[in-house]
Amino acid sequence: MRRKRRSLHGEFKARVALAALRGDQTLNEVAANQELHSNQVSTWKKQMLLDRSHKLGLPEEINVSKGKKKNPKVRSLVDQSQRP
């Protein structure tokens, strides 16, 4: 029998994207740990870098993007996650 399609929340997608950006694990390791396909993790990572937070389903407070400008709140989350 087929597995039901999952509905993933924006916070989860952002957390996975940040884990991929952090760089302490490979993209494939992050995907395997979360039972996702590596292409999906790669897509979320690109969306985070290009500040397409609305596609990740993040709350409106974080979703302040205008075109391809970098969102300072998302950038600060990435910077915090990369600190040791």
Summary of the structure (lengths in Angstrom):
residues: 84
radius of gyration: 13.1
end to end distance: 43.8
largest distance: 44.6
contacts: 193
relative contact order: 0.17
helix: 56%
strand: 0%
